[in-house]
Every structure is written in C-alpha cells, then in structure tokens.
Amino acid sequence: MPAAAGFEEWRAAYEAAELRDADFETMSGVPLDPVYGPEGEPPADIGWPGQFPYTRGPYASMYRSKQWTMRMFAGFGTADDTNLRFRDLLAAGGDGLSVAYDLPTLMGRDSDDPMCEGEVGRCGVAVDTLADTEDLFAGIDLGATTTSMTINSPAPMCFAMYVAAAEAAGTERSRLGGTLQNDMLKEYQAQKEFIFPPRPSLRLVTDVIRYTAAEMPRFHPVSVSGYHIREAGSTAADELAFTLANGFAYVEAARAAGLGVDEFAPRLSFFFNAHIDFFEEIAKYRAARRIWARWLRDRYGATDPRSMTLRFHTQTAGASLTAQQPELNIVRTAVEALAGVLGGTQSLHTNSMDEVLALPTDKAARIALRTQQVIASETGVANVADPLGGSWFVESLTDELEARAETVFAHLDELGGGSMLDGVVAGIEANWFQGEIADAAYRFQRKVSADRKVIVGVNGFTGGNEDGQLPILSIGAEVEQAQRKRLAEVKLTRSDAAVAESLARLAVDARYAERNLMPAIFDAVRAYATVGEMVSTLAEVFGRWEETAVI
C-alpha cells in the first residue's frame, strides 16, 4: 500500500473503526487488504473510502465494520397480518423493517371511503388511525430495530402515528431510528401519489425535517427517492440527476425555513433503484456520492463531513421483473443486488420473484432475503471497499454519468433563476420531468419491440413460458371488511370532541406558514383522528393538485 497523506488519513480512520469478527481472505486463504489503490495518491475525485468526495464509499472500513442492513419491504392486508410478516422476516435474519402502505393510505383516504372499495389492504397494509399502527408494531421493540416507512403525502400523519405508538409502548422518540420516505417532489415527477400542490407539500416535508432535527437525532426525515423515477421509465443518468436535484431542493427549502445546513443534512438519506445494467448502476452510485459531497460543500456551505456524505438505500428493480418464467426474477434480483452492494449501499431490499404477479408469498420473500444473505456470507464481496474502483470502465462510466447529471442541474438552475428549489418546482409545473421520463420509456420500449433489446422470456428465449403460474398471495374481500369494522370500532370509542378540537387546531395552524404543523398533527393522531380526516382538513386550506397530462 502507498504511504501518502490521504492514505494515512484513511488508514487512521480504518484502524479506529470496530471491525466484524470475520476472516478477510479468499477461499484459498489469500489475505485481502481493506481497500486497493494505486502507488501514490489516486485522483482527487476518486480518493479513498470515507474521504471527500466519498466516491469510494461513505466509511473508511465499509462492510468490514457493518454489512448493509437487509431491510425487507412488507405490508399487506390488516395491521395484524403485516405484523406477522414482520416477525417472520426478523426471525429469518432480516435486521430492519420497511412498511408498505396500501393505496388508500398512500392517497390519504380512509378504508371506509367509497372510492377505496376493492383496494383496501391489496398492495400494502391499511392504516387509518393510531390503533392500526399500534397493532402493526405490537410486540416489536422499535428501539432495537430501524423502521422505514414508504409514505409520502400522508407521511407526517403516519410518522406521528409511529412515534406515538412507540412512546405508548415505552420507547422514547430519541431512541427511534429509521427513515421516512416523505419525498414529495418525485411524486409529481413520477409516482403520482400527490394530494396537495407542490409548495404546501414542500412545507410539510420541511416541517418534518425541522421536527426530527430538534427531537429525533437518529431518524432520517426524508428519503430522496430515485427509485420511482427509474421505475417510471427514466434512464440511470436521469434517475441520478433528478434525484439529486430534488435533494438540493430540500436543502434549500430547509435553509429557507431557518435551519443551518449542518443541522439537518447529516440525516438526509437517498433511495436508488438497482437495475439490470450492472456496471452502469455501480457507476451511478459512485457518481451520486461525489456530486452530493461537492455541491453540499461548495454551494451550500456544509462543513460537517456527515452533511457531505451521501448514504442510500437500494431496492432491486421491479420494472425488470417479468411475468413470463418468473423464476428467472431470482437471477435478475441477485445481479441487481450485487450491483447495489458493489456500489456501496447502506441498506438493501431484494424483490421477490412473484412481485410482478402479486404481493410476495412467504416463500418468495424468504428466497429474496436469502439472496442477500448469500451475497453477504458466501461471495466475499464485503471484504474490500469499492473493489471495482480504478477500473477504467467503471471510472469512465462514473465520469460520464456525473457529466450528464451536471447538464440537468445547469438547466434547472437556469429555470429557477439560480435556485434549484424554484427550478425543480418550475420543471414540475411545466411537466419537464414528466416529459423526459416519458420519452426515455418510449425509446426503451421501441428497442424491445424491435428486438434491439432482449428481455429473456419476453422477446427472446421463450421456451418455458407455457409452464404453470406460481402460487400467489391473494388478498380477499374479507380483509377490507375486517379493516372497515376495525375503523368503525375506533370511531365509536374515541372522543368526537377531542377529534374535532384537534382538527380545528390543525386547520388554523395550516393557515400560518411559520407554524410547524407536527405538534397539531400529533394532537390529532393521539385523538385517533383518521388519515383521511387529517388530509381533508389540510386540503381545505392547501387545495388539491391536478396534473396537466403529458401527451
């Protein structure tokens, strides 16, 4: 190993880290260095792990100290149903929870809303009130595991329910660790589960950031999410660019609310897709860390290294799964998960082979988790930080993706008159993001239709497509009936006066931009107000957003 200033700094950090009890060697007994590099110092934009600009990873010791969190996404039916799945995943070796909410909850509607008929509990767990969240985490020590919640427009409400349930069970909020997705900008760009217009939605995001900065030092208040942008059809380069642009917008929004960048930026996190183009995905993650570090330091004045250190969760690509020969999805997921690990992810969800058909069965979910465990325990890839660093191919791809992202940033900066926040909002309002994603999806589909891009089992190697379908998980009508009965019981036993008082306070506070809405939301949650009631109250003040279609 070379002996130079940067390397010596890395080595001191590595030697100070607590390492896992493991043999860091090959199967043949060849001892492995924790990182490899050139004789002398590498280029400044590559560096060493744990050093600015963090191209090679956020930590000096990387997976030698702690392997990535195996955070399996789960949610279906009632809270009781999902609680059982959570317990099974934890018993099988999962070390983090990730909550999938059903479509009514995601859209801020209650299970007894006529518009929700047939959707309750279908694509995630139904959560209407604090009572459901109490059931969801019953018997689970929330201070001993981290929890991710995939919720956006109603994120402040579901987050408050999580905190209230934990405190009722004896866990102080300061001990809670996890991530709230709470990324509204990508909703307008890709996922479309918006409720309020962009500016009020940004206020709610910022209120959660301010609350957690003051009260919950272990919790990530926003997971800036490229995953859905990619699933909607974007390229890897645009996923990278749009996601980081949204991250910059949140930084500017929080600063405008009076927070110093180093007060909140260390708790921002990111969520990227792990798609099937193996090396491009690895380069994407490396470029993301480098861009974030440079922008946070040079544009936003961060001085805390933690503010400049991009940390992210990865999920394998749902859009790459096929209904034809679905067992092949195990292979796709393994390749994509390996890309996430080689790119330095901090946590990982692996999709199940049957998710293209329905919510995963217990067996399929277990195989998906075991895929991560094989990578972690058998392949040896966790023994060395950034093992592909220095590859001419990977470094060139990293540079190219960074350059393409910077072109997007320049466009948005101009669009916003020097503000990334204003540029992103203007891009949403002008349907620019939506158009770019739609164009990329169209170009890809044309390649598939012309057989220029082969999808195994779809337009090539179709032998076996005639095999029978996998057994799938079915969510019956009885789930919706049970959830509506549960909601009716809560409404009968709660204090209507307390609900009305708390919702009135929420409406008043919403009219004053300087007021943080989280205290009023906590009051409503503890009164067992429903998600739909709180959302409707805010909608009366903020209005509801209607998108102009892109043709």
C-alpha positions in Angstrom: 0.0 0.0 0.0 1.3 3.5 -0.7 2.2 5.8 2.1 0.8 9.3 1.3 -1.1 11.9 3.2 -4.6 10.8 2.0 -3.8 7.2 2.5 -2.5 7.8 6.0 -5.7 9.7 6.9 -7.7 6.8 5.6 -5.7 4.2 7.5 -6.1 6.1 10.8 -9.8 6.1 10.3 -9.9 2.5 9.4 -7.8 1.4 12.4 -10.2 3.4 14.7 -13.2 1.5 13.3 -14.6 -1.5 15.1 -14.5 -4.5 12.6 -16.7 -7.5 12.3 -15.4 -10.8 13.6 -14.6 -12.3 10.2 -11.8 -13.8 8.1 -11.0 -11.2 5.4 -9.4 -13.5 2.9 -10.3 -15.5 -0.1 -11.4 -19.2 -0.1 -7.8 -20.1 -0.9 -6.6 -18.3 2.2 -5.2 -15.2 0.4 -5.4 -12.3 2.8 -7.2 -9.2 1.5 -6.4 -5.6 2.1 -9.4 -3.5 3.2 -9.0 -1.3 0.1 -6.9 -1.2 -3.0 -5.4 1.7 -4.9 -2.5 3.0 -7.0 1.0 3.6 -5.8 0.7 7.2 -4.6 -2.4 9.1 -4.3 -5.4 8.4 -6.6 -7.1 11.3 -8.4 -8.8 13.8 -6.1 -12.3 12.9 -7.5 -11.7 9.2 -6.5 -9.8 9.3 -3.3 -10.1 6.7 -0.5 -13.3 5.4 1.2 -14.6 7.7 3.9 -12.9 10.7 2.5 -14.2 13.6 0.4 -15.7 13.3 -2.2 -16.7 9.8 -1.0 -16.7 8.3 -4.4 -15.4 5.0 -3.0 -17.8 4.9 -0.1 -19.0 6.9 2.9 -17.0 5.0 5.5 -13.3 4.1 5.8 -14.0 0.5 6.8 -17.2 0.0 4.8 -18.6 -3.5 5.1 -15.7 -4.7 7.3 -17.4 -2.9 10.2 -21.0 -3.4 9.4 -22.7 -5.1 6.4 -25.6 -3.3 4.8 -29.0 -3.5 6.5 -31.2 -6.2 5.0 -34.4 -4.2 5.1 -37.2 -6.2 3.5 -40.3 -4.2 2.3 -43.5 -5.7 3.6 -47.2 -4.8 4.0 -50.5 -6.4 3.1 -54.0 -6.8 4.5 -54.6 -5.6 8.0 -52.0 -4.4 10.5 -52.2 -7.8 12.3 -51.4 -9.6 9.0 -48.3 -7.4 8.4 -47.2 -7.7 12.0 -46.9 -11.5 11.5 -44.8 -11.0 8.3 -42.5 -8.5 10.1 -41.9 -11.1 12.8 -41.2 -13.8 10.3 -38.7 -11.6 8.4 -36.9 -10.6 11.7 -36.8 -14.3 12.7 -35.3 -15.2 9.3 -32.4 -12.8 9.8 -33.7 -9.5 8.5 -32.4 -6.6 10.6 -34.7 -3.7 9.6 -38.4 -3.2 8.9 -39.9 -1.4 5.9 -43.6 -0.7 5.8 -45.6 -0.8 2.5 -48.9 1.0 2.9 -51.9 0.3 0.8 -53.1 2.6 -2.0 -55.9 4.2 0.1 -53.4 5.1 2.8 -50.9 6.4 0.2 -53.6 8.6 -1.2 -54.8 9.9 2.2 -58.1 8.2 2.1 -59.7 6.0 4.8 -60.7 2.4 4.4 -64.4 3.2 4.6 -64.2 5.8 1.8 -66.4 4.6 -1.1 -63.6 5.5 -3.6 -61.4 2.8 -1.9 -63.6 -0.1 -2.5 -61.6 -3.1 -3.7 -58.2 -1.6 -2.8 -58.1 -1.9 1.0 -55.0 -3.9 2.0 -54.3 -5.0 -1.6 -50.9 -3.5 -2.3 -49.8 -2.8 1.3 -51.1 -2.6 4.8 -54.2 -0.5 5.6 -53.6 2.2 8.2 -56.4 4.5 9.2 -55.7 5.5 12.8 -53.1 5.2 15.6 -54.8 2.0 16.6 -53.7 0.3 13.3 -50.1 1.5 13.9 -50.2 0.1 17.4 -51.3 -3.2 16.0 -48.7 -3.0 13.2 -45.7 -2.9 15.6 -47.2 -4.9 18.5 -44.6 -6.9 20.3 -41.7 -5.4 18.3 -39.0 -3.4 20.1 -38.8 -0.3 17.9 -35.8 0.9 19.9 -33.9 -2.2 18.8 -34.7 -2.2 15.1 -34.8 0.6 12.5 -38.0 1.2 10.5 -38.5 2.6 7.1 -41.9 3.9 6.0 -42.8 4.2 2.3 -45.3 7.0 2.6 -45.4 10.5 1.0 -48.4 12.8 1.1 -49.7 11.5 4.4 -46.1 11.0 5.7 -46.4 13.4 8.6 -49.5 11.7 9.8 -48.1 8.1 9.6 -44.8 9.2 11.1 -46.7 10.8 14.0 -48.6 7.5 14.5 -45.3 5.6 14.5 -43.8 7.9 17.1 -46.9 7.8 19.3 -47.2 4.0 19.1 -43.5 3.6 20.1 -43.9 6.0 23.0 -47.0 4.3 24.2 -45.0 1.0 24.2 -42.2 2.6 26.3 -39.7 3.7 23.7 -38.6 7.3 23.8 -38.7 9.1 20.5 -35.0 10.0 20.7 -34.2 6.3 20.5 -36.1 5.7 17.3 -34.1 5.1 14.2 -35.2 4.7 10.6 -36.3 6.5 7.5 -39.5 8.3 6.4 -39.7 8.5 2.6 -41.6 11.8 2.7 -40.2 12.8 -0.8 -43.0 14.8 -2.4 -41.1 16.2 -5.4 -40.7 12.8 -7.1 -44.4 12.2 -6.7 -45.2 15.0 -9.2 -42.4 13.7 -11.4 -43.0 10.0 -11.4 -45.2 8.2 -8.9 -48.3 10.5 -9.0 -49.4 9.9 -5.4 -49.7 13.6 -4.7 -52.6 15.3 -2.8 -51.7 18.9 -2.2 -49.9 21.4 -4.6 -46.1 21.3 -4.6 -45.5 24.4 -2.3 -47.7 23.2 0.6 -46.3 19.7 0.2 -42.7 21.1 0.5 -43.8 22.9 3.7 -45.0 19.6 5.2 -41.7 17.9 4.3 -39.8 20.8 5.8 -41.9 20.7 9.0 -40.9 17.0 9.5 -37.2 17.9 8.9 -37.4 20.7 11.5 -39.1 18.4 14.0 -36.7 15.5 13.7 -33.7 17.8 13.8 -34.9 19.0 17.2 -36.3 15.8 18.6 -35.1 12.7 16.9 -31.3 12.6 16.1 -31.4 9.0 14.9 -34.2 9.4 12.4 -33.9 10.3 8.7 -36.8 12.6 7.9 -36.6 12.3 4.1 -35.5 9.5 1.8 -34.9 11.3 -1.5 -36.1 8.7 -3.9 -34.9 8.0 -7.4 -36.4 4.5 -7.3 -39.8 5.6 -8.6 -38.3 7.9 -11.2 -36.5 4.9 -12.7 -39.5 2.6 -12.4 -41.5 5.2 -14.4 -39.0 4.7 -17.2 -36.2 7.1 -16.8 -32.6 6.4 -17.7 -30.0 5.8 -15.0 -28.5 9.2 -15.8 -31.8 11.0 -15.3 -32.6 9.0 -12.1 -29.3 10.2 -10.8 -29.8 13.8 -11.9 -33.5 14.2 -10.9 -32.9 12.6 -7.5 -30.0 14.8 -6.5 -31.8 17.9 -7.9 -34.7 17.1 -5.6 -32.2 16.6 -2.7 -30.7 20.1 -3.4 -34.3 21.5 -3.4 -35.0 20.1 0.0 -31.7 21.6 1.3 -32.8 25.0 0.0 -36.3 24.6 1.5 -34.9 23.7 4.9 -32.5 26.6 4.9 -35.3 28.9 3.9 -37.1 27.7 7.0 -34.2 28.8 9.2 -32.2 25.7 9.6 -28.4 25.7 9.1 -27.3 23.1 6.6 -25.3 21.1 9.1 -28.3 20.9 11.4 -30.3 18.7 9.1 -28.2 17.5 6.1 -26.5 14.6 8.1 -29.9 13.0 8.5 -31.0 13.2 4.8 -30.9 9.9 3.0 -31.4 8.6 -0.5 -33.2 5.7 -2.2 -31.9 4.4 -5.5 -33.0 1.7 -8.0 -30.7 -1.2 -8.7 -31.5 -2.0 -12.3 -30.1 -4.7 -14.6 -27.3 -2.8 -16.4 -24.7 -3.9 -13.9 -21.8 -1.6 -14.3 -23.9 1.5 -15.1 -25.7 1.0 -11.7 -22.4 0.8 -9.8 -21.1 3.9 -11.6 -24.4 5.7 -10.8 -24.0 5.2 -7.0 -20.3 6.3 -7.1 -21.2 9.5 -9.1 -24.1 10.3 -6.7 -21.8 10.4 -3.7 -19.3 12.5 -5.5 -21.8 15.1 -6.7 -23.6 15.4 -3.4 -20.3 15.9 -1.5 -19.1 18.7 -3.9 -22.5 20.5 -4.0 -23.1 20.4 -0.3 -19.6 21.8 0.4 -19.2 24.3 -2.4 -22.7 25.5 -3.0 -24.4 25.1 0.4 -21.5 25.7 2.7 -21.6 22.5 4.7 -18.6 22.0 7.0 -19.7 18.8 8.7 -18.4 15.8 6.8 -21.6 14.0 7.6 -23.6 16.6 5.6 -21.5 15.8 2.6 -21.7 12.0 3.0 -24.5 10.6 0.8 -26.0 7.4 2.3 -28.6 5.4 0.5 -31.0 2.5 0.5 -31.3 0.4 -2.6 -34.2 -1.7 -4.0 -33.9 -4.1 -6.9 -35.8 -3.1 -10.0 -39.5 -4.0 -10.1 -39.7 -2.9 -13.7 -37.1 -5.5 -14.7 -39.3 -8.4 -13.4 -41.3 -10.5 -15.9 -44.5 -12.5 -15.6 -43.0 -14.9 -18.1 -40.8 -17.6 -16.5 -40.9 -15.7 -13.1 -38.3 -17.9 -11.5 -35.8 -16.0 -13.7 -36.6 -13.0 -11.5 -34.5 -14.6 -8.8 -31.5 -14.3 -11.1 -32.3 -10.7 -12.0 -32.7 -9.8 -8.4 -29.3 -11.4 -7.5 -27.5 -9.5 -10.2 -29.1 -6.2 -9.2 -28.5 -6.7 -5.5 -24.8 -7.4 -6.2 -24.6 -4.1 -8.1 -26.0 -2.3 -5.1 -23.5 -3.9 -2.8 -20.5 -3.3 -5.1 -21.8 0.3 -5.4 -21.7 0.7 -1.6 -25.3 0.8 -0.5 -26.2 1.1 3.2 -29.3 -0.9 3.1 -31.0 -3.2 0.6 -34.4 -4.7 -0.3 -34.5 -7.6 -2.7 -37.7 -8.0 -4.7 -39.4 -11.4 -4.7 -39.8 -13.4 -7.9 -43.6 -13.3 -7.7 -44.0 -9.5 -7.2 -44.8 -9.0 -10.8 -47.9 -11.1 -10.2 -49.0 -10.2 -6.7 -47.7 -9.3 -3.3 -45.0 -11.9 -2.4 -45.7 -15.1 -0.7 -43.8 -16.1 2.5 -41.6 -18.4 0.5 -40.8 -15.9 -2.2 -40.0 -13.2 0.4 -37.7 -15.7 2.2 -35.8 -16.5 -1.0 -35.3 -12.8 -1.7 -33.9 -12.3 1.8 -31.7 -15.4 1.4 -30.3 -13.9 -1.8 -28.9 -11.0 0.2 -27.5 -13.4 2.8 -25.7 -15.5 0.1 -24.1 -12.3 -1.2 -23.1 -11.2 2.3 -21.9 -14.6 3.6 -20.6 -16.5 0.6 -19.3 -14.3 -2.1 -16.6 -12.3 -0.3 -17.6 -9.0 -1.9 -18.0 -7.4 1.5 -14.3 -7.9 2.4 -12.9 -5.0 0.3 -14.2 -1.4 -0.1 -15.1 -0.4 -3.7 -13.5 -3.4 -5.3 -14.2 -2.0 -8.8 -12.6 1.4 -8.1 -9.8 2.1 -10.5 -11.4 0.1 -13.3 -11.0 2.1 -16.5 -14.5 1.1 -17.5 -16.2 1.9 -14.2 -14.3 5.2 -13.7 -15.2 6.3 -17.2 -18.9 5.5 -16.6 -18.8 7.3 -13.3 -17.4 10.4 -15.0 -19.9 10.2 -17.8 -23.0 9.9 -15.6 -21.7 12.8 -13.4 -21.3 15.0 -16.5 -24.8 14.1 -17.7 -26.3 15.0 -14.3 -24.5 18.3 -14.3 -26.1 19.2 -17.6 -29.5 18.6 -16.0 -28.5 20.7 -12.9 -27.5 23.6 -15.2 -30.9 23.5 -16.9 -32.8 23.5 -13.6 -30.6 26.2 -12.1 -31.3 28.5 -15.1 -35.0 27.6 -14.9 -35.1 28.6 -11.3 -33.1 31.8 -11.7 -30.3 30.5 -9.6 -32.4 28.4 -7.2 -32.6 24.6 -7.5 -35.8 24.7 -5.4 -37.5 27.1 -7.8 -36.1 25.2 -10.8 -37.4 21.9 -9.7 -40.9 23.3 -8.9 -40.9 25.1 -12.3 -39.9 21.9 -14.0 -42.8 20.1 -12.4 -45.3 22.7 -13.2 -44.1 22.8 -16.8 -44.2 18.9 -17.0 -40.5 18.9 -18.0 -39.5 16.0 -15.7 -42.6 14.0 -16.7 -41.8 14.5 -20.4 -38.2 13.5 -20.1 -39.2 10.3 -18.3 -42.0 9.5 -20.8 -39.5 10.0 -23.7 -37.0 7.6 -22.1 -39.6 5.0 -21.5 -40.8 5.3 -25.1 -37.3 4.9 -26.5 -36.7 1.8 -24.4 -39.9 0.2 -25.4 -39.2 0.8 -29.1 -35.9 -1.1 -28.7 -37.7 -4.0 -27.1 -40.4 -4.0 -29.8 -37.7 -4.0 -32.5 -35.8 -6.8 -30.7 -32.8 -4.5 -30.3 -33.1 -5.1 -26.6 -33.8 -8.7 -25.5 -35.8 -9.4 -22.3 -35.4 -13.1 -21.6 -38.8 -14.8 -21.7 -40.5 -11.8 -23.3 -39.0 -11.4 -26.8 -36.3 -14.0 -26.6 -35.7 -17.4 -25.1 -39.4 -18.0 -24.6 -39.2 -21.8 -24.1 -40.9 -22.5 -20.8 -43.4 -19.7 -21.0 -46.1 -22.3 -21.2 -45.3 -23.6 -17.7 -47.9 -23.1 -15.0 -48.1 -19.9 -12.9 -46.5 -19.7 -9.5 -48.8 -19.9 -6.4 -49.5 -16.3 -5.4 -50.7 -14.5 -2.4 -54.4 -13.5 -2.6 -55.9 -10.7 -0.6 -59.6 -11.5 -0.2 -62.6 -9.2 0.3 -62.7 -10.3 4.0 -59.6 -8.1 4.6 -61.5 -5.0 3.6 -64.5 -6.0 5.7 -62.2 -6.6 8.7 -60.5 -3.2 8.3 -63.7 -1.3 7.9 -65.0 -3.0 11.1 -61.8 -2.1 12.9 -62.2 1.6 11.8 -65.8 1.7 12.9 -64.9 0.4 16.3 -62.2 3.1 16.8 -64.7 5.8 15.8 -67.2 4.5 18.3 -64.7 4.5 21.2 -62.8 7.7 20.5 -63.8 11.2 21.8 -65.5 13.0 18.9 -65.0 16.3 20.7 -61.2 15.7 21.0 -61.0 14.8 17.3 -62.9 17.9 16.3 -60.8 20.1 18.5 -57.5 18.7 17.2 -58.6 19.0 13.6 -59.7 22.6 14.2 -56.2 23.4 15.6 -54.6 21.7 12.5 -56.7 23.9 10.2 -55.7 27.1 12.0 -52.0 26.2 12.1 -52.1 25.4 8.4 -53.0 28.9 7.6 -49.8 30.3 9.2 -46.8 29.3 7.2 -44.4 30.0 10.1 -46.1 27.3 12.3 -44.7 23.8 12.3 -47.7 21.5 11.7 -46.2 18.5 13.5 -47.5 19.4 17.0 -51.0 19.8 15.7 -50.7 16.5 13.8 -49.5 14.7 16.9 -52.6 16.0 18.8 -54.9 14.7 16.1 -53.2 11.4 15.9 -53.4 10.9 19.7 -57.1 11.7 19.5 -57.4 8.9 17.0 -58.3 11.1 14.1 -58.0 9.2 10.8 -55.6 9.8 8.0 -58.4 10.8 5.8 -59.8 13.3 8.3 -56.4 15.0 8.7 -55.7 15.1 5.0 -59.1 16.5 4.2 -58.6 19.2 6.8 -55.3 20.3 5.2 -56.8 20.1 1.7 -59.4 22.6 2.7 -56.5 25.1 3.3 -54.0 23.9 0.7 -56.2 22.7 -2.1 -55.7 19.6 -4.1 -53.3 19.2 -7.0 -54.4 18.2 -10.5 -51.7 17.4 -13.0 -51.8 18.5 -16.6 -51.4 15.4 -18.7 -48.3 14.9 -20.9 -49.2 13.6 -24.4 
